[in-house]
Amino acid sequence: MSVRRIAIIGAGPVGLEAALRARVEGYDAVVYESATVGEHFRRYGPMRLFTPFHMNSTGLGRERLRAAGVKLPADEEILTGAELRERYLLPLARLEELSGVVVEGARVIAIARDGFTKARTGSRAGSPFLLRIQGARGQRLERADAVIDASGVYATPNATGPSGLPAEGEERIQEQLESHLPDLPGEARPRYAGRRILLVGDGRSAATAVADLDELVRSGGEGAKTRVDWVHRARGGSAFAPIPRTELEQLPVLRELDQRAGRIVRESSWLRRHEGATILSYRAIPSGAIEVTLSDPPGKERRFEVDRVLALVGYRPDLSLFRELQIHLCYASEGPMALAAAILGAQGSDPASGKGCLDQVAHGPESLKNPEPDFYVLGAKSYGRNPNFLLSLGHRQIEDVMTLLGAAEPRLNAAAR
Ligand SMILES: Cc1cc2nc3c(=O)[nH]c(=O)nc-3n(C[C@H](O)[C@H](O)[C@H](O)COP(=O)(O)OP(=O)(O)OC[C@H]3O[C@@H](n4cnc5c(N)ncnc54)[C@H](O)[C@@H]3O)c2cc1C
């Protein structure tokens, strides 16, 4: 079946750029977005991105926006998440080329192949996709010839308990548990100032949280009374997950964060470390606080109370969307297998090889193919649980998918070119 209509899931940076590229190539495209355009960048808020603007945008996007009279950031400018959304993603969605293409408040909840159950092989490619969409007025079914899943991973956080399991009682404290970096200098301040916080995680988001919590404590008033218990992995000396050398050398934001968070951890009395501890359970107690039970590395149990939990332990893909499709997933990362195998081949079998996001390369169109014809997982979700995805890789993936779809051929409305 020749592809005319492409359904794109998610109006994040990858979904939007894919839609623009598809429209320019003459495809009929629709982007279903469960929340708002650039939703996850809205949530990153005042957090500084670590890559400069030119790595977070495409030549096509910049060219079309300039032609539309939009003043863009300088190539090397480091923007916050909210700024990238305001100054690039929202203007992109307003381009005439994308007029009527992006549907906000439309959550894709399941996808199937029209007339085919998952188990049925045969000429699936000859049949359109069926997408079940949840909108404000209920559910509806829509059809498309090709689907790009660019729904990211930020909406599905990992759990905080032993070996990736939820800790006992974790589901019952959800109102006091946050899994995304809060806007501590702004909107989140009242929830954290003067409170007892359990911080979990030791990646870049946790390092950013430590730096923001330090600002909160230094800001005085209620903020000065904030106390933090921090559960992180035992890493033989370094408190945070080491940042690969290439990133420290080339990304000043990460270098500064690494130095600053390391210093705060060494010098601060408001931060109590539980290195290598495992969270066993949470129990809501009548005072409104949470009793946390940890197991220290020798296996000794320790109990204490906190008011809130800030769990920055990474994200995982929502696999439920394509449960009815034929997708071969990597048993470790839960990303599509062909790409996961290519990534593994490039980094070697040692996950601690020291290779980070700047060492990632695009692996070409073949790596994006799935057993299900014309279904592609792009963007952060294509990496599954592997956190090394970089936006610039997503831009390459879009080009590769256009190659697979045969973008060189004339399409419906060549006038959009
Ligand atoms: C704290 C943090 C900082 C980061 N900083 C950088 C950086 O500086 N540079 C960089 O290159 N990368 C960075 N990353 C990685 C970053 O997540 C990706 O580069 C980028 O967000 C990937 O874009 P995306 O379009 O694939 O996904 P997302 O930006 O996650 O967008 C997915 C979109 O899909 C929508 N959606 C989700 N589910 C559905 C559904 N079922 N139906 C419809 N819509 C749905 C969401 O609302 C969202 O708008 C960072 C990640 C984190 C967590």
The ligand as a Tripos MOL2 file, in Angstrom:
@<TRIPOS>MOLECULE
LIG
   53    58     1     0     0
SMALL
NO_CHARGES

@<TRIPOS>ATOM
      1 C1         15.3550   16.2960   32.3590 C.3       1 LIG1
      2 C2         15.7410   15.9950   30.9320 C.ar      1 LIG1
      3 C3         16.5800   16.8540   30.2140 C.ar      1 LIG1
      4 C4         16.9290   16.5890   28.8920 C.ar      1 LIG1
      5 N1         17.7600   17.4460   28.2190 N.ar      1 LIG1
      6 C5         18.1070   17.1750   26.9380 C.ar      1 LIG1
      7 C6         18.9690   18.0500   26.1950 C.ar      1 LIG1
      8 O1         19.4570   19.0610   26.6970 O.2       1 LIG1
      9 N2         19.2680   17.7250   24.9090 N.ar      1 LIG1
     10 C7         18.7760   16.5910   24.3010 C.ar      1 LIG1
     11 O2         19.0880   16.3640   23.1240 O.2       1 LIG1
     12 N3         17.9810   15.7530   24.9890 N.ar      1 LIG1
     13 C8         17.6290   16.0060   26.2730 C.ar      1 LIG1
     14 N4         16.8240   15.1460   26.9650 N.ar      1 LIG1
     15 C9         16.3150   13.9840   26.2900 C.3       1 LIG1
     16 C10        14.9480   14.4730   25.7870 C.3       1 LIG1
     17 O3         13.9290   13.8600   26.5150 O.3       1 LIG1
     18 C11        14.7430   14.2350   24.3720 C.3       1 LIG1
     19 O4         15.7990   14.7350   23.5890 O.3       1 LIG1
     20 C12        13.4310   14.8310   23.8460 C.3       1 LIG1
     21 O5         12.4610   15.0910   24.8100 O.3       1 LIG1
     22 C13        12.9290   13.7910   22.9270 C.3       1 LIG1
     23 O6         11.8440   14.2980   22.2680 O.3       1 LIG1
     24 P1         10.6570   13.3480   21.8360 P.3       1 LIG1
     25 O7          9.8610   14.1690   20.8820 O.co2     1 LIG1
     26 O8         11.1480   12.0240   21.4280 O.co2     1 LIG1
     27 O9          9.8210   13.0670   23.1780 O.3       1 LIG1
     28 P2          9.1180   14.0470   24.2100 P.3       1 LIG1
     29 O10         9.7460   15.3730   24.2530 O.co2     1 LIG1
     30 O11         9.0540   13.2720   25.4680 O.co2     1 LIG1
     31 O12         7.6490   14.2540   23.6030 O.3       1 LIG1
     32 C14         6.6690   13.2410   23.6210 C.3       1 LIG1
     33 C15         5.3000   13.8780   23.4580 C.3       1 LIG1
     34 O13         4.3440   12.8280   23.3040 O.3       1 LIG1
     35 C16         3.1860   13.1140   24.0760 C.3       1 LIG1
     36 N5          2.5440   11.8200   24.3730 N.ar      1 LIG1
     37 C17         2.9700   10.8730   25.2460 C.ar      1 LIG1
     38 N6          2.1370    9.8080   25.2100 N.ar      1 LIG1
     39 C18         1.1700   10.0880   24.2960 C.ar      1 LIG1
     40 C19         0.0240    9.3700   23.8120 C.ar      1 LIG1
     41 N7         -0.2780    8.1580   24.2650 N.pl3     1 LIG1
     42 N8         -0.7580    9.9610   22.8750 N.ar      1 LIG1
     43 C20        -0.4610   11.2100   22.4010 C.ar      1 LIG1
     44 N9          0.6070   11.9290   22.8320 N.ar      1 LIG1
     45 C21         1.4130   11.3660   23.7570 C.ar      1 LIG1
     46 C22         3.7400   13.8430   25.2910 C.3       1 LIG1
     47 O14         2.7520   14.6250   25.9290 O.3       1 LIG1
     48 C23         4.8530   14.6860   24.6680 C.3       1 LIG1
     49 O15         4.3900   15.9450   24.2330 O.3       1 LIG1
     50 C24        16.4480   15.4160   28.2810 C.ar      1 LIG1
     51 C25        15.6080   14.5470   29.0000 C.ar      1 LIG1
     52 C26        15.2570   14.8280   30.3090 C.ar      1 LIG1
     53 C27        14.3570   13.8680   31.0510 C.3       1 LIG1
@<TRIPOS>BOND
     1     1     2 1
     2     2     3 ar
     3     2    52 ar
     4     3     4 ar
     5     4     5 ar
     6     4    50 ar
     7     5     6 ar
     8     6     7 ar
     9     6    13 1
    10     7     8 2
    11     7     9 ar
    12     9    10 ar
    13    10    11 2
    14    10    12 ar
    15    12    13 ar
    16    13    14 ar
    17    14    15 1
    18    14    50 ar
    19    15    16 1
    20    16    17 1
    21    16    18 1
    22    18    19 1
    23    18    20 1
    24    20    21 1
    25    20    22 1
    26    22    23 1
    27    23    24 1
    28    24    25 2
    29    24    26 1
    30    24    27 1
    31    27    28 1
    32    28    29 2
    33    28    30 1
    34    28    31 1
    35    31    32 1
    36    32    33 1
    37    33    34 1
    38    33    48 1
    39    34    35 1
    40    35    36 1
    41    35    46 1
    42    36    37 ar
    43    36    45 ar
    44    37    38 ar
    45    38    39 ar
    46    39    40 ar
    47    39    45 ar
    48    40    41 1
    49    40    42 ar
    50    42    43 ar
    51    43    44 ar
    52    44    45 ar
    53    46    47 1
    54    46    48 1
    55    48    49 1
    56    50    51 ar
    57    51    52 ar
    58    52    53 1
@<TRIPOS>SUBSTRUCTURE
     1 LIG1         1 GROUP 0 **** ****
